[in-house]
Amino acid sequence: MAIAIFIVGMGWLCRIVWLNPYYNWDSLPYTALVQVSSSDPVTLHNAAYGLIDAEAPAKISREFHSPDRYPNYRGDMSTNPWHFAEQLPFYSVKMFYILVLAGIHRVGPSALQAMRLVSAFSYAILGAILFLWLRRSAGSLLAAVGSCFVMSTAEFLGTGAETTPDAFFTGLGFLSLYLIFAEKKIFPGLCLLAVLPLIRSDGLVLVALVLAYLVWKSPRFRFRHAVAILATELLVYFVTGRLAGGYSYEKLLYHSFVQNQLAPAESVVRLTLGEYLHALYIFVLGTLATPRPVYLLLGLTSLKSRLGDAPLRHLTWLGLVFTAIHILAFPQPDSRYLLLPFTIFILWAVSALAGRLQRDRFPWPAK
């Protein structure tokens, strides 16, 4: 019964995600990188904007062409192929995501459809793993209802509908953590975890934190193993970034939080301390009026609590460290960037509550 409830509920939510895509401007560079093998700026530009004009709703197409929202950026990008081509190194570093999109594109779907498929499938995987993990401590019925409720919230639905790699990063990351912390299958979990830095650079932080945990808690996982894996990860990340022509971290921060660079390959930028602190200030303001403080409070309660499964509690601590490092390194207020730790915090809170109810002898079946 519980499994049927979950399948019906999650199927309905996936239908909503698929039928209501959110076309992020980032889909233009990804389209150019996936569909065009040429390095000619005009060809790249025509392919990206041509696909948006053909497949996206007219309102989205007008917005991507219109200078109204970003007068000096989107207007210039839509008319200047050379400036558009200079934006691509911000995106080409996400090599595994692009390879997945290219693989899907080769069997028929367009790059835009591939982005939607990856996000929707990752959204479904995230919901399924949340259900399986919750069922271990909260019982099947609560797991089915709870996981569907969490996946129906705006942050999760929005990320699943968006044409960015964030749903892919979150779904794959949560699956890898489930294998390591719940199933104790370290090798397959680490294999999945290893590709996260090639989807989003903050995956390096998650890899380092999980390796530190394994050195601490796993008797068969040695410090030299962690050093070798992390060194390999760093080498692959920097080599692929170099091959992809990626820009510096400072230029990324300046482009994201200070001013969009029309021609980043031709400009030299310097991020001041005041500009960085202002970005943190904007992050705080953008966070206060959202549910994000609630997620953070759920995670923080794990620091004092002894409820719930110990590995899950330790994972919540790792999630808090990951969140703090991410905020300091890239203070972007969009929820999609922190959806993975938020999912961990929700998982721990529900599991701890279910454990408390069982301890107090409430009629709460564990299976």
C-alpha positions as CSV (number, residue, x, y, z in Angstrom):
1,M,0.0,0.0,0.0
2,A,2.7,2.5,1.0
3,I,4.8,1.7,-2.1
4,A,1.7,2.3,-4.3
5,I,1.1,5.6,-2.6
6,F,4.7,6.6,-3.2
7,I,4.7,5.5,-6.9
8,V,1.4,7.4,-7.6
9,G,2.5,10.5,-5.7
10,M,6.0,10.6,-7.2
11,G,4.7,9.9,-10.7
12,W,2.3,12.8,-10.4
13,L,5.1,15.1,-9.2
14,C,7.4,14.0,-12.0
15,R,4.6,14.8,-14.5
16,I,4.4,18.3,-13.0
17,V,8.1,18.7,-13.3
18,W,8.1,17.5,-16.9
19,L,5.2,19.6,-18.1
20,N,6.3,22.8,-16.3
21,P,10.0,23.2,-17.2
22,Y,11.9,26.2,-16.0
23,Y,14.3,27.4,-18.8
24,N,17.3,28.9,-17.2
25,W,19.5,31.1,-19.3
26,D,22.3,28.7,-18.7
27,S,20.6,26.3,-21.1
28,L,21.9,28.4,-24.0
29,P,25.6,27.8,-23.3
30,Y,24.9,24.1,-22.6
31,T,23.0,23.8,-25.9
32,A,25.9,25.3,-27.8
33,L,28.4,22.9,-26.1
34,V,26.3,19.8,-26.7
35,Q,24.9,20.4,-30.2
36,V,27.8,22.1,-32.0
37,S,31.2,20.5,-32.6
38,S,32.5,23.7,-34.2
39,S,34.3,26.5,-32.4
40,D,33.0,29.1,-34.7
41,P,31.2,31.7,-32.5
42,V,28.5,32.4,-35.1
43,T,27.6,28.7,-35.4
44,L,27.5,28.3,-31.6
45,H,25.4,31.4,-31.2
46,N,22.9,30.4,-34.0
47,A,22.5,26.9,-32.7
48,A,21.8,27.9,-29.1
49,Y,19.4,30.7,-29.8
50,G,17.8,28.9,-32.7
51,L,16.9,25.9,-30.5
52,I,15.4,28.2,-27.8
53,D,13.4,30.0,-30.4
54,A,12.2,26.6,-31.8
55,E,11.4,24.7,-28.6
56,A,10.9,27.1,-25.7
57,P,7.7,29.0,-25.2
58,A,7.6,32.4,-27.0
59,K,7.7,34.2,-23.6
60,I,11.0,32.5,-22.7
61,S,12.5,33.2,-26.1
62,R,11.6,36.9,-25.8
63,E,13.1,37.0,-22.3
64,F,16.4,35.5,-23.5
65,H,16.6,38.0,-26.4
66,S,15.3,41.0,-24.4
67,P,17.6,43.5,-22.8
68,D,15.0,44.5,-20.2
69,R,16.1,42.4,-17.2
70,Y,19.8,42.4,-17.9
71,P,20.3,45.5,-20.1
72,N,24.0,45.2,-20.6
73,Y,24.2,41.4,-20.7
74,R,21.4,39.4,-22.2
75,G,20.8,42.0,-24.9
76,D,24.5,41.8,-25.8
77,M,24.6,38.0,-25.7
78,S,21.7,37.7,-28.1
79,T,23.3,40.0,-30.7
80,N,27.1,39.4,-30.2
81,P,28.2,35.8,-31.1
82,W,31.8,36.5,-30.0
83,H,30.8,37.7,-26.6
84,F,28.5,34.7,-26.2
85,A,31.3,32.3,-27.1
86,E,33.5,33.8,-24.4
87,Q,30.8,32.7,-21.8
88,L,31.2,29.1,-22.7
89,P,34.3,28.3,-20.5
90,F,32.1,29.1,-17.4
91,Y,30.1,26.0,-18.4
92,S,32.4,23.7,-20.3
93,V,34.2,22.8,-17.0
94,K,31.1,20.8,-16.0
95,M,32.3,18.0,-18.3
96,F,30.4,15.0,-17.0
97,Y,27.1,16.8,-17.2
98,I,27.9,17.9,-20.8
99,L,28.9,14.3,-21.7
100,V,25.6,12.9,-20.4
101,L,23.7,15.5,-22.3
102,A,25.7,14.7,-25.4
103,G,25.0,11.0,-25.0
104,I,21.3,11.6,-24.8
105,H,21.4,14.0,-27.7
106,R,23.1,11.4,-29.9
107,V,20.1,9.1,-29.6
108,G,17.5,11.7,-30.7
109,P,16.4,14.3,-28.2
110,S,17.6,17.9,-28.6
111,A,20.0,19.4,-26.1
112,L,17.1,21.2,-24.4
113,Q,15.1,18.0,-24.1
114,A,18.1,16.2,-22.8
115,M,18.5,18.8,-20.0
116,R,14.8,18.4,-19.1
117,L,15.2,14.6,-19.1
118,V,18.3,14.6,-16.9
119,S,16.7,17.0,-14.4
120,A,13.4,15.1,-14.3
121,F,15.1,11.7,-13.9
122,S,17.4,13.0,-11.2
123,Y,14.4,14.5,-9.4
124,A,12.7,11.0,-9.5
125,I,15.9,9.3,-8.2
126,L,16.2,11.8,-5.4
127,G,12.6,11.1,-4.3
128,A,13.1,7.3,-4.5
129,I,16.3,7.4,-2.4
130,L,14.6,9.6,0.1
131,F,11.7,7.1,0.4
132,L,14.1,4.1,0.8
133,W,16.2,5.9,3.4
134,L,13.2,7.2,5.4
135,R,11.6,3.7,5.4
136,R,14.5,2.3,7.4
137,S,13.5,4.4,10.5
138,A,10.1,5.9,9.9
139,G,8.2,3.0,8.4
140,S,6.8,2.6,4.8
141,L,3.7,4.7,5.2
142,L,5.3,7.7,6.7
143,A,8.2,7.4,4.3
144,A,5.9,7.4,1.3
145,V,3.8,10.4,2.5
146,G,6.8,12.3,3.9
147,S,9.0,11.9,0.8
148,C,6.2,12.9,-1.5
149,F,5.5,15.9,0.6
150,V,9.1,17.0,0.7
151,M,9.5,16.5,-3.1
152,S,6.3,18.7,-3.6
153,T,7.8,21.8,-2.0
154,A,8.9,24.7,-4.2
155,E,12.6,24.2,-3.8
156,F,12.5,20.6,-4.9
157,L,10.0,21.0,-7.7
158,G,11.8,24.1,-9.0
159,T,15.2,22.3,-9.1
160,G,13.7,19.3,-10.8
161,A,12.1,21.5,-13.5
162,E,15.2,23.6,-14.1
163,T,17.5,23.2,-17.1
164,T,20.7,23.2,-15.0
165,P,23.0,20.5,-13.6
166,D,21.8,21.1,-10.0
167,A,19.1,18.3,-9.9
168,F,21.6,15.9,-11.5
169,F,24.2,16.9,-8.8
170,T,21.7,16.5,-6.0
171,G,20.2,13.2,-7.1
172,L,23.6,11.5,-7.9
173,G,25.1,12.9,-4.7
174,F,22.3,11.7,-2.5
175,L,22.4,8.2,-4.2
176,S,26.2,8.0,-3.5
177,L,25.7,9.0,0.1
178,Y,22.9,6.4,0.5
179,L,25.2,3.7,-0.7
180,I,28.0,4.7,1.6
181,F,26.1,5.6,4.8
182,A,23.0,3.4,4.6
183,E,24.0,0.4,2.6
184,K,27.7,0.4,3.6
185,K,28.7,-0.1,0.0
186,I,31.7,2.1,0.0
187,F,33.2,1.3,-3.4
188,P,30.2,1.9,-5.6
189,G,29.3,4.9,-3.5
190,L,32.7,6.4,-4.0
191,C,32.6,5.7,-7.7
192,L,29.4,7.8,-8.0
193,L,30.8,10.5,-5.7
194,A,33.9,10.8,-7.8
195,V,32.1,12.3,-10.8
196,L,30.4,15.1,-8.8
197,P,33.3,17.5,-9.2
198,L,32.8,17.2,-12.9
199,I,29.2,18.3,-12.5
200,R,29.7,21.1,-10.0
201,S,33.0,22.2,-8.5
202,D,31.7,22.0,-4.9
203,G,31.6,18.3,-5.4
204,L,35.3,18.4,-4.4
205,V,34.3,19.6,-0.9
206,L,31.8,16.7,-0.6
207,V,34.4,14.2,-1.7
208,A,36.9,15.5,0.8
209,L,34.4,15.4,3.7
210,V,33.2,11.9,2.9
211,L,36.8,10.6,2.7
212,A,37.6,12.2,6.1
213,Y,34.6,10.5,7.6
214,L,35.6,7.1,6.1
215,V,39.1,7.5,7.6
216,W,37.5,8.3,10.9
217,K,34.9,5.5,11.0
218,S,35.8,2.7,8.6
219,P,38.4,0.3,10.0
220,R,39.4,-0.8,6.5
221,F,39.7,2.6,5.0
222,R,43.2,4.0,5.6
223,F,44.4,7.6,5.5
224,R,46.6,6.7,2.5
225,H,43.6,5.6,0.6
226,A,41.9,8.9,1.2
227,V,45.0,10.9,0.1
228,A,45.3,8.9,-3.1
229,I,41.6,9.3,-4.0
230,L,41.6,13.0,-3.2
231,A,44.8,13.6,-5.1
232,T,43.4,11.8,-8.2
233,E,40.2,13.8,-7.9
234,L,42.1,17.1,-7.8
235,L,44.3,16.1,-10.7
236,V,41.3,15.1,-12.9
237,Y,39.4,18.2,-11.9
238,F,42.3,20.6,-12.8
239,V,43.3,18.8,-15.9
240,T,39.7,18.7,-17.3
241,G,39.3,22.4,-16.3
242,R,42.4,23.3,-18.1
243,L,41.4,21.3,-21.2
244,A,37.9,23.0,-21.1
245,G,39.5,26.4,-20.9
246,G,37.8,27.3,-17.6
247,Y,38.2,30.8,-16.1
248,S,39.8,31.5,-12.7
249,Y,37.8,31.2,-9.4
250,E,38.1,34.9,-8.8
251,K,36.7,35.7,-12.3
252,L,33.8,33.4,-11.6
253,L,33.0,35.2,-8.3
254,Y,33.3,38.6,-9.9
255,H,31.1,37.5,-12.9
256,S,28.5,36.0,-10.5
257,F,28.3,38.6,-7.8
258,V,29.7,41.9,-8.9
259,Q,29.1,42.4,-12.6
260,N,28.4,40.1,-15.6
261,Q,31.4,40.3,-17.9
262,L,30.5,40.7,-21.5
263,A,34.0,39.6,-22.7
264,P,35.5,37.6,-19.8
265,A,38.4,36.3,-21.9
266,E,39.5,39.8,-22.6
267,S,39.1,41.3,-19.1
268,V,41.2,41.3,-15.9
269,V,39.2,41.5,-12.7
270,R,40.0,41.9,-9.1
271,L,37.5,41.0,-6.4
272,T,37.8,43.2,-3.3
273,L,37.0,42.2,0.2
274,G,34.2,44.7,0.3
275,E,32.6,43.2,-2.9
276,Y,32.9,39.7,-1.4
277,L,31.3,40.8,1.9
278,H,28.5,42.5,0.0
279,A,27.8,39.2,-1.8
280,L,27.6,37.5,1.6
281,Y,25.2,40.3,2.8
282,I,23.0,39.7,-0.2
283,F,23.0,36.0,0.5
284,V,21.8,36.6,4.0
285,L,19.0,39.0,2.9
286,G,18.0,36.5,0.2
287,T,17.8,33.7,2.7
288,L,15.8,35.2,5.5
289,A,12.5,35.4,3.6
290,T,12.7,31.7,2.5
291,P,12.4,28.3,4.1
292,R,16.2,27.9,4.0
293,P,16.7,29.0,7.7
294,V,14.3,26.2,8.7
295,Y,16.4,23.6,6.9
296,L,19.5,24.9,8.5
297,L,17.9,24.8,12.0
298,L,16.9,21.2,11.4
299,G,20.6,20.4,10.6
300,L,21.8,22.3,13.6
301,T,19.6,20.4,16.0
302,S,21.7,17.3,15.2
303,L,24.7,18.8,17.0
304,K,23.0,18.4,20.4
305,S,20.8,15.4,19.7
306,R,21.6,11.7,20.2
307,L,18.4,10.6,18.4
308,G,18.5,8.7,15.2
309,D,21.0,6.5,13.4
310,A,24.6,7.5,14.3
311,P,25.9,7.4,10.6
312,L,23.0,9.5,9.6
313,R,23.7,12.0,12.4
314,H,27.4,12.1,11.3
315,L,26.2,12.7,7.7
316,T,24.1,15.6,8.9
317,W,27.3,17.1,10.5
318,L,29.1,16.7,7.2
319,G,26.1,18.4,5.5
320,L,26.5,21.4,7.9
321,V,30.2,21.7,7.1
322,F,29.5,21.4,3.4
323,T,26.8,24.2,3.7
324,A,29.2,26.5,5.6
325,I,32.0,26.0,3.1
326,H,29.6,26.5,0.1
327,I,28.2,29.7,1.5
328,L,31.6,31.1,2.1
329,A,33.0,30.0,-1.2
330,F,30.0,30.8,-3.4
331,P,27.3,32.8,-1.6
332,Q,24.6,32.3,-4.2
333,P,21.1,32.5,-2.5
334,D,19.3,30.1,-4.9
335,S,18.1,27.0,-3.1
336,R,19.2,24.6,-5.9
337,Y,22.8,25.0,-4.9
338,L,22.2,23.7,-1.3
339,L,19.4,21.2,-2.0
340,L,21.7,18.2,-1.2
341,P,22.5,19.2,2.4
342,F,18.9,20.4,2.8
343,T,17.7,16.9,1.9
344,I,20.1,15.4,4.4
345,F,18.7,17.7,7.1
346,I,15.1,16.8,6.4
347,L,16.0,13.1,6.3
348,W,17.7,13.3,9.7
349,A,14.9,15.3,11.3
350,V,12.2,12.9,10.2
351,S,14.3,9.8,11.1
352,A,15.1,11.3,14.6
353,L,11.4,12.1,15.2
354,A,10.3,8.6,14.2
355,G,13.0,7.2,16.5
356,R,11.7,9.4,19.4
357,L,8.2,8.2,18.8
358,Q,9.3,4.6,18.8
359,R,11.4,5.1,22.0
360,D,8.3,6.5,23.7
361,R,6.4,3.4,22.7
362,F,4.0,5.0,20.2
363,P,2.4,2.6,17.8
364,W,4.8,3.5,15.0
365,P,5.8,0.5,12.9
366,A,9.4,0.5,11.7
367,K,8.7,-1.7,8.8
